[in-house]
Amino acid sequence: MQMENLTAPAVPGNDIVTNAEFVAETELTEKQPSVLGTVFRSIFIEGPKDFIGGIFGFFRRYFRHYGESFRFFKRPSLKVAPFEKNDFKENAMQSFELALIFTAALIFMIKQSWIPVNNDLQEKYGNDIFQLFFELIIFVIFALAYFAQILLSVLAGRLLRFLFSVPVTRRESDVLFCYLNNAFFSIAALLAFVFRCGMQYDQIQGTSTESGIMTFCFLTSFCLVTWWSVNFARLNRLSVVRKLFFYIFSILLFTLLYGLGTSAICLFIIGA
């Protein structure tokens, strides 16, 4: 077996990536950093750099997700940046992940008594078996809620495409309404997190705060759906008459769908 790969001289300026360069007797050996120097750099410089970069990349991924969600309300088309190159499956996965991440953060804060919680619930979360079981239940509920909402979104999108002769293919329509659903699901997860940090359902049950949360969810959905509807009709060049009926039908339909969905997620996380 030939050993050319193990004895090839190192190229000045390249990072050391294999142990072979330490045992190869070449004229460039002395120019390489020492073994202890290499280990020191890897532990105290490259290690923390990679760790901090990984954390930053993790949060940047979801900040970008929210940024693209709001950009979609402005430009709901697969023919414009960044949606012409993005993968809608990754967008869906990130939307669902956000709900689980917010829930995990809330469970941690409940265990630490950082947010309102009764003693009985805090004691239950202190039991590892109960926590694992409850996390499994939450996962199943979120999965069913997400799939039900995205199914209704896609079917509603197909209905709009048929009624108003929107010039997009059925597959393109399905992807567009997946994006719309993902945007609302991500916003609902964020709102639920914010509400739960300040209150527990036992404190607001039967009060004006409970109805206020639902009102806020419906108003948020109404504003975002209206923004999306206007831009969707404009980008697809619907006629004036079709635009008018499209606005009325889509705003009523999706405000109801996403208003109910957002309210349900918020109240569920709060503890209803």
C-alpha positions in Angstrom: 0.0 0.0 0.0 1.4 3.4 -0.9 1.8 6.1 1.7 1.9 9.2 -0.4 -1.1 10.7 1.5 0.6 10.4 4.8 4.0 11.9 3.8 2.9 14.7 1.6 4.4 18.0 2.7 2.2 20.4 4.5 1.1 23.5 2.7 2.1 26.7 4.6 -0.9 28.6 6.0 -3.3 25.5 6.0 -4.8 24.4 9.3 -3.6 21.0 10.7 -6.4 18.6 10.1 -4.7 15.2 10.5 -2.1 13.6 12.8 0.0 12.5 9.8 1.4 16.0 9.6 3.0 15.7 13.0 4.8 12.4 12.2 5.8 13.3 8.7 9.5 14.3 8.5 9.4 17.3 6.1 11.3 20.5 5.9 8.1 22.3 6.9 7.7 20.5 10.2 9.3 23.1 12.3 7.0 25.8 10.9 4.0 24.0 12.3 2.7 25.1 15.8 3.7 23.0 18.8 1.5 20.2 20.1 0.8 22.0 23.4 0.1 25.2 21.5 -2.3 23.4 19.2 -4.1 21.9 22.2 -4.2 25.2 24.0 -5.7 27.0 21.0 -8.3 24.2 20.4 -9.5 24.3 24.1 -9.3 28.0 25.0 -10.0 29.6 21.6 -11.6 27.3 19.0 -13.8 25.5 21.5 -15.5 28.6 23.1 -15.7 30.1 19.6 -17.5 27.1 18.2 -19.8 26.9 21.3 -20.7 30.6 21.2 -21.1 30.4 17.4 -23.5 27.4 17.8 -25.6 29.2 20.3 -25.7 32.3 18.1 -26.6 30.2 15.1 -29.4 28.5 17.0 -31.1 31.7 17.9 -30.4 33.4 14.6 -32.2 30.5 12.9 -35.4 31.3 14.7 -35.1 35.0 14.5 -34.7 34.6 10.7 -37.8 32.3 10.8 -39.9 35.1 12.3 -38.4 37.7 9.9 -39.4 35.5 6.9 -42.9 34.9 8.4 -43.6 38.7 8.5 -42.0 39.1 5.1 -44.4 36.5 3.8 -47.4 38.6 4.8 -45.9 41.4 2.6 -44.9 39.2 -0.3 -46.9 36.0 -0.3 -45.4 34.5 -3.5 -42.9 31.6 -4.2 -41.5 33.7 -7.1 -39.8 36.3 -4.8 -36.9 36.2 -2.4 -36.3 34.4 -0.2 -39.2 32.0 -0.9 -38.1 31.1 -4.4 -35.1 29.2 -2.9 -36.3 28.2 0.6 -37.6 24.8 1.5 -41.2 24.9 2.9 -40.6 21.6 4.8 -37.8 23.3 6.8 -40.1 26.3 7.5 -42.8 23.9 8.8 -40.2 22.1 11.0 -39.0 25.3 12.5 -42.5 26.5 13.2 -43.3 23.2 15.1 -39.9 23.3 16.9 -40.6 26.8 18.2 -43.8 25.6 20.0 -41.8 22.8 21.7 -38.9 25.1 22.6 -41.2 27.7 24.2 -43.0 25.0 26.1 -39.7 23.5 27.4 -38.6 27.0 28.5 -41.9 27.5 30.3 -41.6 24.1 32.1 -38.1 25.1 33.3 -39.3 28.4 34.5 -42.3 26.8 36.3 -39.9 24.4 38.1 -37.7 27.4 39.2 -40.8 29.5 40.3 -39.9 32.2 37.9 -43.4 32.6 36.6 -46.9 32.3 38.3 -47.6 28.7 39.4 -49.5 26.9 42.1 -47.6 24.6 44.5 -49.4 21.5 43.3 -48.4 22.0 39.7 -44.8 22.9 40.6 -44.6 19.7 42.7 -45.8 17.6 39.8 -43.2 19.1 37.5 -40.6 18.2 40.1 -41.3 14.6 39.4 -39.2 13.5 36.4 -41.6 10.8 35.3 -44.6 13.2 35.4 -42.6 15.8 33.4 -41.6 13.3 30.7 -45.2 12.1 30.5 -46.6 15.6 30.3 -44.0 16.6 27.7 -45.2 13.7 25.6 -48.8 14.7 25.9 -47.9 18.3 24.9 -46.0 17.0 21.9 -49.0 14.9 20.7 -51.4 17.8 21.3 -49.2 20.2 19.4 -48.7 17.8 16.6 -52.4 17.2 16.2 -53.2 20.9 16.4 -50.6 21.8 13.9 -51.6 19.2 11.4 -55.3 20.0 11.8 -54.7 23.7 11.2 -52.4 23.2 8.3 -54.9 20.8 6.7 -57.7 23.4 7.0 -55.3 26.1 5.7 -54.5 24.1 2.6 -58.1 23.1 1.9 -59.2 26.8 2.3 -56.4 27.8 -0.1 -57.6 25.4 -2.7 -61.2 26.7 -2.2 -60.0 30.3 -2.8 -58.0 29.2 -5.8 -61.1 27.6 -7.3 -63.5 30.4 -6.5 -61.4 33.3 -7.6 -59.3 31.7 -10.3 -56.0 32.5 -8.7 -53.3 32.0 -11.3 -51.2 29.5 -9.3 -50.9 25.7 -9.6 -52.5 23.5 -6.9 -49.1 22.5 -5.6 -47.9 26.1 -5.4 -51.2 27.1 -3.6 -50.6 24.3 -1.1 -47.1 25.5 -0.3 -48.3 29.1 0.0 -50.9 28.2 2.5 -48.4 26.0 4.4 -46.3 29.2 4.8 -49.3 31.1 6.0 -50.2 28.5 8.5 -46.6 28.3 9.8 -46.4 32.0 10.3 -49.6 32.0 12.4 -48.6 28.9 14.3 -45.2 30.5 15.2 -46.8 33.8 16.2 -49.3 31.8 18.4 -46.5 30.0 20.1 -44.7 33.3 20.9 -47.9 34.9 22.2 -48.7 31.9 24.4 -45.2 32.1 25.8 -45.5 35.8 26.6 -49.0 35.4 28.2 -47.9 32.4 30.3 -44.9 34.3 31.7 -47.3 36.8 33.3 -50.3 34.7 34.3 -51.8 31.3 35.0 -55.3 30.2 33.9 -56.5 29.8 37.5 -55.9 33.5 38.0 -57.9 34.7 34.9 -60.6 32.1 34.6 -64.0 33.8 34.1 -62.5 37.3 34.2 -62.2 40.0 31.5 -58.5 39.0 31.0 -59.6 35.6 29.6 -61.9 37.3 27.0 -59.2 40.0 26.5 -56.7 37.3 25.4 -59.1 35.9 22.9 -60.0 39.4 21.6 -56.3 40.2 21.2 -55.7 36.9 19.3 -58.6 37.6 16.9 -57.5 41.3 16.3 -54.0 40.1 15.6 -55.2 37.5 13.2 -57.5 40.1 11.5 -54.7 42.6 11.0 -52.3 40.0 9.6 -54.8 38.3 7.4 -55.9 41.6 6.0 -52.3 42.6 5.2 -51.7 39.2 3.6 -55.0 39.3 1.6 -54.3 42.7 0.0 -50.8 41.7 -1.0 -51.9 38.2 -2.2 -54.6 39.7 -4.5 -52.2 42.3 -5.8 -49.3 39.9 -6.6 -51.8 37.6 -8.4 -53.3 40.5 -10.3 -56.9 39.8 -9.5 -59.5 42.0 -11.2 -61.1 44.8 -9.1 -64.4 42.8 -8.6 -62.5 39.6 -7.8 -60.3 41.5 -5.3 -63.3 42.9 -3.5 -65.0 39.5 -3.0 -61.6 37.9 -2.3 -60.9 40.4 0.5 -64.3 39.8 2.1 -64.2 36.0 1.8 -60.5 35.4 2.8 -60.5 37.9 5.7 -63.6 36.4 7.3 -62.4 32.8 6.7 -58.8 33.1 7.8 -59.5 35.5 10.7 -61.9 32.9 12.1 -59.5 30.0 11.4 -56.4 31.6 12.8 -58.1 33.6 15.5 -59.6 30.4 17.0 -56.3 28.5 16.5 -54.2 31.2 18.2 -56.7 31.6 21.1 -56.8 27.8 21.6 -53.0 27.6 21.7 -52.6 30.5 24.1 -55.3 29.3 26.5 -53.9 25.8 26.4 -50.4 27.0 27.3 -51.7 29.3 30.1 -53.4 26.2 31.6 -57.0 26.1 30.4 
